[in-house]
């Protein structure tokens, strides 16, 4: 060899150094990603209580339909409005199902909003994976520090 940079003797050390640096960066990114996920979980857990309660209330109403109140309402329709028993009971059951569905829908919409913080984690993972792929495809120029792209 002629002693220039890139000689056979310095190449393995350079490759090992770059591999160590890349490994360190990947581990650092993974650690930061886990911290972000933990924060998102804590934030979402706090905001899921009300929507979850609304869904539970709606499901309870749909499953039980408050039998005594609904049956009483049907009886009122039979005697007060002159409906047949079948029509009265069906009308009351339909109304109960509509109310239950409305409560559950409100809870579902609130729950979807409570899970928005996970978008940040997903976006960050996507940026990190893209950065890792780029680093593995073409390493940075000698002496240049590679940074994770931020938006």
N, CA, C and O of each residue as an XYZ file, in Angstrom:
604
protein
N       0.846     -1.188      0.000
C       0.000      0.000      0.000
C       0.884      1.242      0.000
O       2.059      1.184      0.362
N       0.306      2.356     -0.408
C       1.092      3.569     -0.521
C       0.961      4.497      0.680
O       1.516      5.596      0.659
N       0.225      4.077      1.757
C       0.157      4.879      2.980
C      -0.898      5.966      2.928
O      -0.947      6.796      3.836
N      -1.726      6.001      1.929
C      -2.768      7.023      1.850
C      -3.959      6.621      2.708
O      -4.075      5.477      3.148
N      -4.851      7.603      2.938
C      -6.091      7.304      3.661
C      -6.845      6.216      2.923
O      -6.800      6.143      1.695
N      -7.528      5.383      3.662
C      -8.281      4.308      3.041
C      -7.441      3.077      2.820
O      -7.841      2.167      2.093
N      -6.270      3.040      3.447
C      -5.429      1.867      3.285
C      -6.120      0.673      3.927
O      -7.058      0.830      4.708
N      -5.655     -0.499      3.595
C      -6.258     -1.730      4.094
C      -6.219     -1.785      5.616
O      -7.118     -2.368      6.223
N      -5.214     -1.203      6.250
C      -5.080     -1.264      7.704
C      -6.097     -0.360      8.406
O      -6.597     -0.735      9.466
N      -6.420      0.804      7.861
C      -7.322      1.731      8.541
C      -8.792      1.471      8.212
O      -9.672      1.935      8.937
N      -9.067      0.761      7.167
C     -10.451      0.522      6.762
C     -11.250     -0.245      7.815
O     -12.349      0.197      8.151
N     -10.767     -1.368      8.357
C     -11.562     -2.087      9.369
C     -11.848     -1.239     10.605
O     -12.940     -1.316     11.168
N     -10.875     -0.427     11.033
C     -11.105      0.435     12.198
C     -12.176      1.477     11.910
O     -13.008      1.778     12.767
N     -12.153      2.019     10.717
C     -13.138      3.025     10.327
C     -14.538      2.419     10.258
O     -15.514      3.015     10.712
N     -14.610      1.233      9.687
C     -15.907      0.557      9.599
C     -16.422      0.229     11.001
O     -17.604      0.425     11.287
N     -15.563     -0.257     11.858
C     -15.963     -0.600     13.227
C     -16.428      0.645     13.980
O     -17.416      0.597     14.712
N     -15.717      1.756     13.800
C     -16.083      2.998     14.475
C     -17.456      3.465     13.995
O     -18.301      3.840     14.807
N     -17.681      3.444     12.686
C     -18.966      3.877     12.142
C     -20.094      2.943     12.603
O     -21.197      3.405     12.892
N     -19.827      1.652     12.671
C     -20.837      0.693     13.122
C     -21.179      0.933     14.585
O     -22.347      0.862     14.966
N     -20.167      1.219     15.416
C     -20.419      1.523     16.832
C     -21.260      2.784     16.966
O     -22.210      2.823     17.748
N     -20.910      3.811     16.204
C     -21.663      5.067     16.274
C     -23.106      4.858     15.821
O     -24.036      5.368     16.446
N     -23.288      4.121     14.750
C     -24.641      3.838     14.269
C     -25.415      3.029     15.311
O     -26.579      3.327     15.579
N     -24.790      2.020     15.894
C     -25.444      1.225     16.929
C     -25.848      2.081     18.107
O     -26.953      1.938     18.631
N     -24.966      2.972     18.529
C     -25.271      3.883     19.638
C     -26.458      4.767     19.292
O     -27.356      4.951     20.114
N     -26.469      5.316     18.078
C     -27.576      6.172     17.655
C     -28.890      5.394     17.612
O     -29.924      5.916     18.030
N     -28.870      4.172     17.120
C     -30.086      3.359     17.042
C     -30.610      3.065     18.444
O     -31.815      3.151     18.681
N     -29.720      2.719     19.377
C     -30.145      2.448     20.754
C     -30.699      3.723     21.396
O     -31.698      3.668     22.113
N     -30.067      4.857     21.149
C     -30.564      6.121     21.691
C     -31.952      6.437     21.149
O     -32.835      6.860     21.896
N     -32.143      6.231     19.851
C     -33.459      6.472     19.260
C     -34.510      5.532     19.851
O     -35.633      5.952     20.130
N     -34.152      4.276     20.041
C     -35.095      3.317     20.616
C     -35.481      3.738     22.041
O     -36.645      3.647     22.431
N     -34.494      4.195     22.803
C     -34.768      4.637     24.168
C     -35.704      5.844     24.172
O     -36.653      5.889     24.955
N     -35.446      6.808     23.315
C     -36.303      7.988     23.224
C     -37.713      7.612     22.760
O     -38.702      8.177     23.228
N     -37.792      6.657     21.840
C     -39.092      6.216     21.339
C     -39.910      5.588     22.465
O     -41.111      5.836     22.571
N     -39.267      4.780     23.301
C     -39.970      4.155     24.429
C     -40.429      5.196     25.439
O     -41.516      5.073     26.004
N     -39.613      6.219     25.672
C     -40.014      7.281     26.588
C     -41.238      8.030     26.046
O     -42.156      8.361     26.796
N     -41.238      8.291     24.740
C     -42.375      8.960     24.121
C     -43.636      8.100     24.223
O     -44.719      8.609     24.510
N     -43.488      6.805     23.987
C     -44.628      5.894     24.098
C     -45.175      5.881     25.526
O     -46.390      5.890     25.723
N     -44.295      5.859     26.513
C     -44.737      5.874     27.915
C     -45.495      7.164     28.229
O     -46.518      7.128     28.913
N     -45.006      8.289     27.742
C     -45.708      9.558     27.956
C     -47.074      9.545     27.288
O     -48.058      9.997     27.874
N     -47.141      9.028     26.065
C     -48.416      8.949     25.358
C     -49.399      8.053     26.106
O     -50.586      8.367     26.187
N     -48.910      6.939     26.652
C     -49.783      6.030     27.407
C     -50.338      6.717     28.648
O     -51.525      6.594     28.949
N     -49.490      7.436     29.366
C     -49.948      8.143     30.564
C     -50.993      9.194     30.202
O     -52.022      9.306     30.869
N     -50.729      9.961     29.148
C     -51.660     11.009     28.738
C     -52.993     10.416     28.279
O     -54.057     10.930     28.625
N     -52.934      9.346     27.510
C     -54.164      8.721     27.015
C     -54.951      8.070     28.140
O     -56.181      8.113     28.134
N     -54.272      7.472     29.097
C     -54.966      6.808     30.203
C     -55.822      7.814     30.972
O     -56.934      7.497     31.394
N     -55.302      9.017     31.149
C     -56.068     10.043     31.864
C     -57.301     10.471     31.069
O     -58.352     10.742     31.650
N     -57.174     10.532     29.754
C     -58.280     11.042     28.945
C     -59.246      9.959     28.476
O     -60.211     10.266     27.776
N     -59.012      8.706     28.844
C     -59.884      7.609     28.421
C     -60.987      7.339     29.446
O     -61.960      6.653     29.131
N     -60.854      7.853     30.634
C     -61.805      7.528     31.704
C     -63.228      7.960     31.338
O     -64.146      7.143     31.408
N     -63.430      9.203     30.955
C     -64.776      9.678     30.640
C     -65.357      8.968     29.415
O     -66.475      8.459     29.495
N     -64.639      8.912     28.276
C     -65.210      8.204     27.125
C     -65.494      6.734     27.425
O     -66.516      6.200     26.994
N     -64.606      6.085     28.152
C     -64.834      4.684     28.507
C     -66.067      4.525     29.369
O     -66.825      3.568     29.213
N     -66.267      5.456     30.273
C     -67.461      5.420     31.119
C     -68.726      5.613     30.295
O     -69.733      4.946     30.531
N     -68.675      6.527     29.327
C     -69.845      6.749     28.468
C     -70.167      5.499     27.641
O     -71.334      5.141     27.481
N     -69.146      4.850     27.125
C     -69.368      3.626     26.357
C     -69.974      2.549     27.260
O     -70.901      1.843     26.861
N     -69.450      2.433     28.459
C     -69.989      1.451     29.402
C     -71.441      1.751     29.752
O     -72.268      0.844     29.838
N     -71.743      3.027     29.952
C     -73.126      3.406     30.235
C     -74.036      3.053     29.056
O     -75.119      2.502     29.251
N     -73.604      3.365     27.855
C     -74.398      3.054     26.670
C     -74.603      1.563     26.494
O     -75.700      1.114     26.160
N     -73.544      0.794     26.720
C     -73.648     -0.661     26.592
C     -74.575     -1.238     27.659
O     -75.331     -2.169     27.383
N     -74.524     -0.699     28.860
C     -75.402     -1.170     29.931
C     -76.862     -0.886     29.590
O     -77.733     -1.735     29.777
N     -77.110      0.305     29.093
C     -78.476      0.658     28.719
C     -78.967     -0.210     27.560
O     -80.113     -0.660     27.564
N     -78.107     -0.446     26.568
C     -78.502     -1.267     25.427
C     -78.758     -2.716     25.858
O     -79.695     -3.346     25.368
N     -77.955     -3.238     26.746
C     -78.108     -4.633     27.170
C     -79.337     -4.825     28.063
O     -80.080     -5.795     27.913
N     -79.533     -3.909     28.972
C     -80.641     -4.084     29.907
C     -81.902     -3.354     29.501
O     -83.014     -3.785     29.809
N     -81.716     -2.242     28.804
C     -82.825     -1.373     28.365
C     -83.792     -1.011     29.485
O     -84.974     -0.753     29.259
N     -83.267     -1.002     30.664
C     -84.041     -0.611     31.834
C     -85.446     -1.227     31.738
O     -86.431     -0.528     31.498
N     -85.510     -2.545     31.930
C     -86.735     -3.312     31.638
C     -88.015     -2.777     32.263
O     -89.052     -2.733     31.600
N     -87.963     -2.384     33.482
C     -89.212     -1.960     34.137
C     -89.724     -0.650     33.528
O     -90.915     -0.517     33.248
N     -88.828      0.307     33.326
C     -89.238      1.593     32.751
C     -89.730      1.424     31.318
O     -90.719      2.044     30.927
N     -89.064      0.610     30.550
C     -89.481      0.405     29.162
C     -90.805     -0.355     29.086
O     -91.677     -0.030     28.281
N     -90.939     -1.361     29.928
C     -92.202     -2.105     29.946
C     -93.339     -1.192     30.399
O     -94.440     -1.261     29.853
N     -93.088     -0.346     31.384
C     -94.103      0.610     31.838
C     -94.484      1.586     30.741
O     -95.660      1.905     30.572
N     -93.509      2.057     30.001
C     -93.788      2.970     28.891
C     -94.629      2.272     27.825
O     -95.557      2.859     27.269
N     -94.297      1.027     27.551
C     -95.086      0.265     26.573
C     -96.521      0.104     27.053
O     -97.453      0.230     26.259
N     -96.709     -0.170     28.321
C     -98.064     -0.292     28.870
C     -98.827      1.024     28.741
O    -100.021      1.026     28.442
N     -98.139      2.141     28.964
C     -98.788      3.443     28.786
C     -99.237      3.627     27.338
O    -100.327      4.140     27.086
N     -98.406      3.211     26.394
C     -98.777      3.325     24.983
C     -99.963      2.415     24.641
O    -100.820      2.766     23.829
N     -99.991      1.266     25.264
C    -101.102      0.334     25.011
C    -102.410      0.950     25.507
O    -103.401      0.988     24.779
N    -102.405      1.431     26.750
C    -103.639      1.927     27.359
C    -103.928      3.377     26.994
O    -105.090      3.745     26.820
N    -102.909      4.194     26.877
C    -103.120      5.616     26.608
C    -103.289      5.940     25.134
O    -104.153      6.741     24.780
N    -102.488      5.339     24.271
C    -102.526      5.656     22.843
C    -103.304      4.612     22.059
O    -103.533      4.787     20.862
N    -103.709      3.545     22.703
C    -104.488      2.518     22.030
C    -103.683      1.660     21.071
O    -104.251      1.060     20.159
N    -102.334      1.588     21.262
C    -101.507      0.735     20.400
C    -101.685     -0.723     20.810
O    -102.037     -1.035     21.947
N    -101.433     -1.588     19.862
C    -101.429     -3.017     20.199
C    -100.212     -3.284     21.079
O     -99.235     -2.538     21.015
N    -100.253     -4.334     21.902
C     -99.087     -4.630     22.750
C     -97.799     -4.806     21.941
O     -96.740     -4.335     22.356
N     -97.882     -5.470     20.807
C     -96.674     -5.677     19.992
C     -96.113     -4.346     19.510
O     -94.905     -4.125     19.595
N     -96.957     -3.463     19.010
C     -96.500     -2.158     18.502
C     -95.930     -1.312     19.638
O     -94.907     -0.650     19.464
N     -96.573     -1.330     20.782
C     -96.109     -0.529     21.917
C     -94.748     -1.013     22.414
O     -93.844     -0.205     22.630
N     -94.598     -2.317     22.595
C     -93.315     -2.845     23.089
C     -92.198     -2.645     22.061
O     -91.067     -2.334     22.434
N     -92.501     -2.819     20.777
C     -91.485     -2.606     19.744
C     -91.066     -1.141     19.706
O     -89.876     -0.845     19.594
N     -92.020     -0.224     19.798
C     -91.700      1.217     19.767
C     -90.798      1.612     20.931
O     -89.835      2.360     20.760
N     -91.119      1.105     22.106
C     -90.309      1.438     23.285
C     -88.911      0.822     23.172
O     -87.925      1.471     23.520
N     -88.817     -0.410     22.696
C     -87.504     -1.046     22.529
C     -86.659     -0.287     21.500
O     -85.456     -0.118     21.694
N     -87.275      0.167     20.418
C     -86.547      0.932     19.395
C     -86.043      2.259     19.972
O     -84.906      2.658     19.720
N     -86.886      2.929     20.738
C     -86.469      4.199     21.353
C     -85.309      3.970     22.326
O     -84.357      4.749     22.357
N     -85.393      2.907     23.111
C     -84.299      2.597     24.039
C     -83.006      2.303     23.306
O     -81.936      2.724     23.746
N     -83.085      1.587     22.194
C     -81.881      1.279     21.403
C     -81.282      2.542     20.788
O     -80.060      2.677     20.711
N     -82.132      3.460     20.353
C     -81.638      4.719     19.771
C     -80.913      5.547     20.832
O     -79.840      6.087     20.566
N     -81.485      5.650     22.018
C     -80.837      6.397     23.103
C     -79.499      5.751     23.472
O     -78.497      6.446     23.644
N     -79.485      4.430     23.591
C     -78.241      3.721     23.926
C     -77.186      3.946     22.849
O     -76.017      4.185     23.153
N     -77.602      3.869     21.601
C     -76.658      4.103     20.500
C     -76.093      5.513     20.522
O     -74.908      5.718     20.259
N     -76.942      6.486     20.838
C     -76.470      7.877     20.925
C     -75.434      8.060     22.021
O     -74.422      8.732     21.821
N     -75.685      7.464     23.175
C     -74.724      7.557     24.284
C     -73.401      6.887     23.892
O     -72.324      7.436     24.121
N     -73.501      5.708     23.307
C     -72.279      4.995     22.903
C     -71.528      5.759     21.826
O     -70.297      5.773     21.838
N     -72.230      6.395     20.892
C     -71.580      7.175     19.832
C     -70.818      8.359     20.407
O     -69.691      8.633     19.995
N     -71.429      9.061     21.357
C     -70.742     10.178     22.016
C     -69.476      9.678     22.706
O     -68.423     10.307     22.612
N     -69.580      8.554     23.394
C     -68.407      7.980     24.062
C     -67.341      7.568     23.079
O     -66.157      7.798     23.324
N     -67.732      6.958     21.959
C     -66.770      6.514     20.945
C     -66.012      7.694     20.355
O     -64.794      7.630     20.186
N     -66.724      8.768     20.043
C     -66.060      9.955     19.475
C     -65.074     10.555     20.474
O     -63.975     10.962     20.098
N     -65.461     10.608     21.725
C     -64.558     11.143     22.748
C     -63.343     10.238     22.928
O     -62.234     10.725     23.144
N     -63.546      8.925     22.840
C     -62.439      7.982     22.984
C     -61.446      8.124     21.838
O     -60.235      8.081     22.059
N     -61.941      8.291     20.629
C     -61.034      8.484     19.482
C     -60.162      9.716     19.685
O     -58.974      9.698     19.363
N     -60.746     10.784     20.217
C     -59.981     11.995     20.488
C     -58.948     11.784     21.578
O     -57.888     12.409     21.563
N     -59.254     10.904     22.525
C     -58.328     10.645     23.636
C     -57.095      9.889     23.173
O     -56.067      9.935     23.848
N     -57.164      9.196     22.049
C     -56.032      8.401     21.565
C     -55.155      9.158     20.581
O     -54.229      8.572     20.019
N     -55.414     10.440     20.353
C     -54.615     11.227     19.401
C     -53.132     11.333     19.756
O     -52.310     11.399     18.843
N     -52.747     11.354     21.038
C     -51.313     11.466     21.335
C     -50.467     10.375     20.693
O     -49.278     10.591     20.463
N     -51.040      9.205     20.394
C     -50.258      8.129     19.792
C     -49.836      8.462     18.363
O     -48.926      7.831     17.827
N     -50.482      9.438     17.746
C     -50.046      9.863     16.407
C     -48.618     10.382     16.457
O     -47.828     10.136     15.546
N     -48.291     11.102     17.523
C     -46.947     11.641     17.666
C     -45.929     10.512     17.738
O     -44.872     10.590     17.113
N     -46.236      9.466     18.492
C     -45.325      8.322     18.574
C     -45.159      7.666     17.212
O     -44.042      7.347     16.806
N     -46.272      7.462     16.502
C     -46.218      6.830     15.185
C     -45.379      7.665     14.221
O     -44.545      7.125     13.493
N     -45.598      8.980     14.214
C     -44.835      9.848     13.319
C     -43.338      9.827     13.656
O     -42.489      9.819     12.765
N     -43.037      9.818     14.948
C     -41.635      9.787     15.372
C     -40.973      8.465     14.986
O     -39.826      8.454     14.538
N     -41.693      7.347     15.157
C     -41.146      6.045     14.751
C     -40.867      6.051     13.246
O     -39.814      5.590     12.806
N     -41.804      6.569     12.467
C     -41.598      6.613     11.018
C     -40.374      7.436     10.646
O     -39.603      7.029      9.777
N     -40.183      8.579     11.282
C     -38.992      9.406     11.001
C     -37.717      8.665     11.394
O     -36.727      8.698     10.663
N     -37.740      7.997     12.548
C     -36.551      7.273     13.001
C     -36.216      6.107     12.090
O     -35.047      5.883     11.776
N     -37.224      5.362     11.662
C     -36.979      4.232     10.756
C     -36.409      4.735      9.432
O     -35.488      4.132      8.881
N     -36.953      5.834      8.926
C     -36.434      6.411      7.682
C     -34.975      6.823      7.857
O     -34.152      6.583      6.973
N     -34.654      7.436      8.981
C     -33.280      7.859      9.230
C     -32.344      6.652      9.287
O     -31.262      6.670      8.699
N     -32.769      5.598     10.001
C     -31.930      4.394     10.111
C     -31.703      3.781      8.736
O     -30.582      3.392      8.411
N     -32.746      3.691      7.931
C     -32.598      3.144      6.581
C     -31.613      3.961      5.761
O     -30.769      3.409      5.055
N     -31.728      5.280      5.860
C     -30.793      6.140      5.119
C     -29.361      5.964      5.600
O     -28.426      5.954      4.799
N     -29.192      5.826      6.907
C     -27.844      5.643      7.450
C     -27.248      4.316      6.989
O     -26.048      4.234      6.729
N     -28.064      3.290      6.886
C     -27.553      1.989      6.459
C     -27.274      1.958      4.960
O     -26.391      1.228      4.511
N     -28.010      2.735      4.191
C     -27.795      2.778      2.746
C     -26.543      3.540      2.376
O     -25.706      3.040      1.625
N     -26.410      4.733      2.891
C     -25.260      5.575      2.559
C     -24.787      6.280      3.825
O     -25.440      7.206      4.305
N     -23.664      5.846      4.358
C     -23.146      6.466      5.585
C     -22.759      7.922      5.332
O     -22.475      8.293      4.193
N     -22.743      8.748      6.373
C     -22.402     10.162      6.213
C     -20.952     10.333      5.796
O     -20.131      9.431      5.960
N     -20.652     11.502      5.256
C     -19.285     11.824      4.852
C     -18.381     11.806      6.076
O     -18.840     12.024      7.197
N     -17.097     11.548      5.860
C     -16.131     11.462      6.954
C     -16.156     12.743      7.775
O     -16.089     13.845      7.231
N     -16.255     12.583      9.097
C     -16.221     13.720      9.992
C     -17.551     14.424     10.164
O     -17.675     15.303     11.016
N     -18.551     14.058      9.373
C     -19.848     14.724      9.477
C     -20.729     13.962     10.464
O     -20.818     12.735     10.422
N     -21.361     14.699     11.330
C     -22.289     14.075     12.285
C     -23.669     14.024     11.657
O     -24.173     15.037     11.172
N     -24.268     12.873     11.664
C     -25.591     12.725     11.081
C     -26.633     13.012     12.152
O     -26.534     12.528     13.280
N     -27.610     13.787     11.790
C     -28.673     14.127     12.729
C     -29.971     13.493     12.273
O     -30.211     13.306     11.080
N     -30.805     13.164     13.253
C     -32.123     12.638     12.937
C     -32.952     13.787     12.405
O     -33.026     14.830     13.053
N     -33.584     13.634     11.240
C     -34.364     14.748     10.675
C     -35.553     15.073     11.548
O     -36.207     14.175     12.079
N     -35.835     16.351     11.699
C     -36.985     16.848     12.471
C     -37.832     17.690     11.547
O     -37.347     18.318     10.606
N     -39.121     17.678     11.850
C     -40.031     18.515     11.044
C     -40.326     19.798     11.755
O     -41.070     20.633     11.240
